[in-house]
Amino acid sequence: MKIDTLSAAVLGATLMLLAPPPAAATPHQCPKDVALTRLVAASDLVLTGIPQTSANAVTAAAAHRVSPEWMSVPIAAPTMLKGPGGAPLTVRIYPENVSYRPSVATLAALAGKPALLFLVRVDQGEPGLYFAGDSPVALQPASAVAVRAASAEIARQESLLRHWKPDPAAPHAREVTELVAQLGVVDGSAQQQIFERLEALGPSAIPAIVAQMDVRRPLTLRQISLTNHAADAFEGTRHYGPELVVDALDAILNQLAGQGGSLVNGGSERQRDAAVATWRVHVADLACRGKARA
């Protein structure tokens, strides 16, 4: 499905009107929608645009006789709300009905129509753009309400990150600082003991760990083992292969908070920057939920 240049220009102008620049956010402004906060934080790109496919193409790919086929869907007339623009955008879509991705019905309904997209850029494995946040609403109609809410949350997070500072009075701050300073220095056996000590501090140590996590020093041993607390776990321990200190701390934070974990097996520098920013937003918002001193 194609749209002509004039239609694209009109659409772009219309979508920009839907998302006027929000008022400047303050560093202590709390989120209005926690789910939207997590989705925006997990997204490398947030934009409006038109998925260049058809409902028939989506349903045909979903109904493939063996398994759904991956679709590469260009996005026309993109208007960026978060992330760099300029380059042509193509989203890799797997049309399957699962709880953590946009449904086949949503994909088909928004084929060729103005949509709001939350995307993550994958640099390893199968590189490309994918829907972000393990969320069924990473693709939704580009309504005025949705676009304005996303724009306001993006501005809020940008403000939080500009003003972010570590809290020296956070629980376990001194102990965490001392433990993290040893990572990449001690041998592999001692390294695993440090991971276990950090995990044993519990969720109250999350702000202190985030304050120390942006360390790009190589680990002594590319390995971390953590207890598997999943209800449906088929093994008692989870094993990962982080490369740098920041990767391992992302794995521990995932263990403590039940989210994040994009770096458990390493990642690109861009992915590390994004993960650190996501955790800083998480910590900044803990006070809003009364858990800053949990």
Secondary structure, DSSP 4 states (H G I P E B T S, - for coil): ----HHHHHHHHHHHHHHSPPPPPPPTTPPPS-HHHHHHHHH-SEEEEEEE---HHHHHHHHT-SSSPPPEEEEEEEEEEEES--SS-EEEEE-----TTS--HHHHHHTTTS-EEEEEEEE-SSS-EEEE-TT-TTSEEE--HHHHHHHHHHHHHHHHHHHH----TTSTTHHHHHHHHHHTTTS-HHHHHHHHHHHHHT-GGGHHHHHHH----PBPSSS-EEEE---TT-SSSEEEE---BHHHHHHHHHHHHHSS--TTTT---HHHHHHHHHHHHHHHHHHGGGT-TT-
